[in-house]
Every structure is written in structure tokens, then in C-alpha cells.
Amino acid sequence: MGSDESKTDGMDFIRQIVADDLASGKHDTVVTRFPPEPNGYLHIGHAKSIVLNFGIAQEIPGGRCHLRFDDSNPETEDMEYVEAIQRDVRWLGFDWGRHLYFASDYFEKLYGFAISLIEIGKAYVCSLSEEEIRSHRGTVTQPGTDSPYRDRTVEENLDLFRRMRGGEFTDGEHVLRARIDMAASNMKMRDPLLYRIRHAPHYRTGDAWCIYPMYDFVHCLSDALEGISHSICTLEFENNRELYDWIIDNVPAPSKPRQYEFARLNLNYTVMSKRKLVELVEGGHVSGWDDPRLPTIAGLRRRGCTPESIRKFCDRIGVAKANSVVDVALLEHSIRDDLNTKAPRVMAVLDPLKVVIVNYPEGQVEELDAPYFPDDPPRMGTRRVPFSRELFIERGDFMEDPPKKFFRLGPGREVRLRWAYFITCVDVKKDERGNIVEVHCRYDPQTRGGDAPDGRRVKGTIHWVSAAHALTAEVRLYDRLFDDPTPDGGKEADFIRHLNPHSLDTADARVEPSLRDALPGDRFQFERTGYFIADAMDHTASRPVFNRIVPLRDSWAKIAGKK
């Protein structure tokens, strides 16, 4: 959760800044932006920024939030990512209206700003190699060393920069750098790069350019060109703020936005680095960017999370000033809390064990009423569940030699079948290896509906499906992708070795026949098991596929403790 320092008068510190600026007349309204680079898919950390930026704009009369793609790296960006990002933002419930922008549309203006810096002697063309620039930079305790090209004349710099644009030079032969201070305590201010040569086609501008501006130059000036009032970003850009302001102050920018930083979202049992997510996808460790085990918004959507649950999670963790790690159990709780009121209850048996009710007439079938929402039956009504002589129950709901506090089925023990009858185990059948293959029971016909007229009570209620009527379904039991809470932290840098071997298990399940009508994207609570969704890509009526969204409760600690 966010710390107390993040809030003032019940308002997080970013919203407090916005409120103060509006009250003082500094701004008439608020203009924010969400500015992803289109070089990968968004993850839940981006969701926090989306909810904050779009949320603030929605709360202020006349406020707006831009969706802008900071697309200045032709080697990593692609239209696929642009489309995926727009899809994710819309799915989360936000709309930028007509305010969709691309930094690449500003390339000519950005080039003009660079020229203006050269003309006032605050930028120069440097011909050091990348390695030489790095070695000249110094350390946090030692100042950097001036480039031997730092004192080129304005005329020489203008000529070289124009020739760079004209394509006369090879990649890395020259760069444009800001002339600031090689002894600055903030290493971001030690003559940072503004432009580099890249003979690579851009996904939107094609071959029109062979020089491309660096992110720090693109980002602040795009904000200024769009009239952004509050440039809200995460704490890793805190040191960039000084450069952000320096660039804005030294070019004829049309406005002067201000940058504010908040703590990024860090989750345990996952990785949020885009580079590491790319490694997982391209290395074949997951099935793609929408793999339900990934923290990508596409993965969370396919897993079955609702946009409301993601927004609720972002609200719960708050907006803090200091970085911290959020327990992924809080995300899972937000998902469960949201689905609890939305997902109809049905019965599914993931590890089937056959039960034969020996005193139930052969060939007889009853249709029992079972509410979709037991706490509020009128809400969505009931469905008819067939009951017959042969059933399936969960293998884990039977023990031949149960301990005292095992309140499910065992020899001589009586339990309630959900919405049906009381049954008592009278016999067990095993195969030649001693494995239990059938449990024989007797039922009490006076207990239809799950209550005994004589008032006797049982401590256990278990779910079931009729063997003759059940559908066979593939159930994908997704769990946390890593078995270590800090897979990319500490001294161990090889995060791949912490992949959880049980992050995806599959079950050949039996589900009640009402699920025959389930459509891709339909969500359910499998009683006593968890929340599931009919897979958006693979589910069909003839081949049902359900993904586990979250268990009914957090059982991770128990699972991890067995390892």
C-alpha cells in the first residue's frame, strides 16, 4: 500500500499538486499524457500510470489526457505495439478521444529545436566513439572530461549536423550533444546525447530520416508542443528532471511543462523489466505476449482479469513517493474481490474419482435446481444439474484412512453433495496396483436439496458432476511464473532459473453440462476451486478450454512450503 507520506487530506501527493496549481491559478485545467515507447507490450506497471494520468484528467473539468507514442528508435519500434497499446488502454476503460499523438510527427520541429541549441552555442557535434564518450563521462565521484570536439564553432556544428541529416555519415560516426557541464554532480547533465545517426527505416516515417533524437530530447519537447501541464512519470526519471527543464528552458518551446515523479509499481514473484519480458517471449519460456502468466495487460486480460479489478488494485496501492514492492497477493485479492459479485457458480471436477451410488436406480436421472449465485438466487436464477447413479468427485475429497479433522468423504463417513443428497461411503474398489478407482456409496433419498428432515448435520459438503452428462474440458491451472519472490533481485542475476515449473499445469476435467453454452471470455467460479474463464483463443463448444484466473484463496504459501 502507499505510505502515509503519499497522501494529503485524503488526496495523493500528485493530485494535491494538481489541486494547488488549479487553486493558485497556475493552470486553468490539467493536461496529462501517457507516453509509451512502442517497443513492447504494456504491463501492469504501465496500468498504474494509465490509471493515474487518465484518472486525474477525468476528475478535473476540462481536463484531458493524451496518448502519445514516444517513437524515436527505429530499430525497436513496430506498429504491432502501437495497436496493442491502444487496445490495452481502451480495455482498461480509458479513451483519449482525438488526442492521439506520435513524437515522430514532431521530427521536423525537434530538428529545428536542435538547430536553435547549436546556434546559441549549447549543442555541438561530437565525433568520439560510443566507448570514448562513456570513458570521458567520469564517475559519480569524479568529473567527466571535455570532448576534444566540444569547442567546434557554431558554423562547423551546423554544417556537420545538416550533413548528418543528409546521410553523409555512417552510424556512430557523429552524435549531437548538449553543451552543459562535464563536472555536474548529476551525470545526466554531463553533455548528454541529443541525436544519433541510425540508417534504419522508421515504422511511420520510412527512410525520411537517418538521424533520430534521443528519448530525453523527444519526451520533454513533445510535452511542450502538446501543452502538457503535469508530466507525471516514475522515479527512475527523477535525475532526468534537471535535463528536462534545461532543454525546455534553452529552446523556444511553446509551453513549460513540469515533471513530477511517483513510485513505480514493483510486484514480487514477477519481473517488470521490458528487456526481461522480451527475453521470456523470444526465448520461448512463455507462449507469447498474451501468455496468462505474464504481467502484461494482454496476459492479464487473457487470463481472465477484469479491467475493474486492475483499476481497483491500482487505487488500493496508492501513489507514493518512495519505491516499494507490492505483494502479488494484493493483486489476486483485488481480482477475487471483483469476480466474487460477477462470476456465476458452477461445478467442475479437476481430478475425477468415480462414485457409484449403489442404492440409486440404474438409468434414473433427476434434474436438480442449483442457483448461480447462492447468496442471491433471484439475481441470475438457477440452472438444472443432472444427478444419476454414477458421479465424479474430486480425488482429494476422498481418503481411505482420513485424519480426525478431514471432513470430507471416507469409509463410513457421510457428506453432503452440493444441491443434492447426503451420501455415505460403503466400499472402495482398487486396481491391481492398489489405486482407488471407484468409491461406492449409499444415498439418503430424504435429503434431496442437501438437508436432512430429521435435522442431522454433516460437516462436509463436496461438489460433483454426473458422469454420464459431464463435459470433458481442458483446464489450464496458471500459477505464478516464478517461485522466488525476487527473481531478478539480490545477487542472483539469472532470473530464468527461478521460473516456476508448475506455473502451468493442465487438468483433464469434467464440468457440468450447463457450461456447454459458455462462450470465449465467459467467467465462472468453479465451486471450492477458483475463478476460471473460457479461453478467448482456444475455447470452443466441442473442445472447452478454461483458464484459472485465481484460486479462491491464496494457497501459494502452502505450495511453496512443500518444496
C-alpha positions, 0 to 999 in steps of 0.5 A: 500500500502507499505510505502515509507520506503519499497522501494529503487530506485524503488526496495523493501527493500528485493530485494535491499538486494538481489541486494547488496549481488549479487553486493558485491559478497556475493552470486553468485545467490539467493536461496529462499524457501517457507516453509509451515507447512502442517497443513492447507490450504494456504491463501492469506497471504501465496500468498504474500510470494509465490509471493515474494520468487518465484518472486525474484528467477525468476528475478535473473539468476540462481536463484531458489526457493524451496518448502519445507514442514516444517513437524515436528508435527505429530499430525497436519500434513496430506498429504491432505495439502501437495497436496493442497499446491502444487496445490495452488502454481502451480495455482498461476503460480509458479513451483519449478521444482525438488526442492521439499523438506520435513524437515522430510527427514532431521530427521536423520541429525537434530538428529545428529545436536542435538547430536553435541549441547549436546556434546559441552555442549549447549543442555541438557535434561530437565525433568520439566513439560510443566507448570514448564518450562513456570513458570521458563521462567520469564517475559519480565521484569524479568529473567527466572530461571535455570532448576534444570536439566540444569547442567546434564553432557554431558554423562547423556544428551546423554544417556537420549536423545538416550533413548528418541529416543528409546521410553523409555519415555512417552510424556512430560516426557523429552524435549531437550533444548538449553543451552543459557541464562535464563536472555536474554532480548529476551525470545526466547533465554531463553533455548528454546525447541529443541525436544519433545517426541510425540508417534504419527505416522508421515504422511511420516515417520510412527512410525520411530520416537517418538521424533520430533524437534521443528519448530525453530530447523527444519526451520533454519537447513533445510535452511542450508542443502538446501543452502538457501541464503535469508530466507525471512519470516514475522515479527512475526519471527523477535525475532526468528532471534537471535535463528536462527543464534545461532543454525546455528552458534553452529552446523556444518551446511553446509551453513549460511543462513540469515533471513530477515523479511517483513510485513505480509499481514493483510486484514480487514473484514477477519481473517488470523489466521490458528487456526481461519480458522480451527475453521470456517471449523470444526465448520461448519460456512463455507462449507469447505476449498474451501468455496468462502468466505474464504481467502484461495487460494482454496476459492479464486480460487473457487470463481472465482479469477484469479491467475493474479489478486492475483499476481497483488494485491500482487505487488500493496501492496508492501513489507514493513517493518512495519505491516499494514492492507490492505483494502479488497477493494484493493483486489476486485479492483485488481480482477475487474481490471483483469476480466474487459479485460477477462470476456465476457458480458452477461445478467442475471436477479437476481430478475425477474419482468415480462414485457409484451410488449403489442404492440409486436406480440404474438409468434414473436421472433427476434434474436438480435446481442449483442457483448461480449465485447462492447468496442471491438466487433471484439475481441470475436464477438457477440452472438444472444439474443432472444427478444419476447413479454414477458421479465424479468427485474430486480425488482429494475429497476422498481418503481411505484412512482420513485424519480426525479433522478431514471432513470430507468423504471416507469409509463410513463417513457421510457428506453432503453433495452440493444441491443434492443428497447426503451420501455415505461411503460403503466400499472402495474398489482398487486396481491391481496396483492398489489405486482407488478407482471407484468409491461406492456409496449409499444415498439418503433419498430424504435429503434431496436439496442437501438437508436432512428432515430429521435435522442431522448435520454433516460437516462436509459438503463436496461438489460433483458432476454426473458422469454420464452428462459431464463435459470433458474440458481442458483446464489450464491451472496458471500459477505464478511464473516464478517461485522466488519472490525476487527473481531478478533481485539480490545477487542472483542475476539469472532470473530464468532459473527461478521460473516456476515449473508448475506455473502451468499445469493442465487438468483433464476435467469434467464440468457440468453440462450447463457450461456447454453454452459458455462462450470465449471470455465467459467467467465462472467460479468453479465451486471450492476451486477458483475463478476460471474463464473460457479461453478467448483463443482456444475455447470452443463448444466441442473442445472447452478450454478454461483458464484459472484466473485465481484460486479462491484463496491464496494457497501459494504459501502452502505450495511453496512450503512443500518444496 
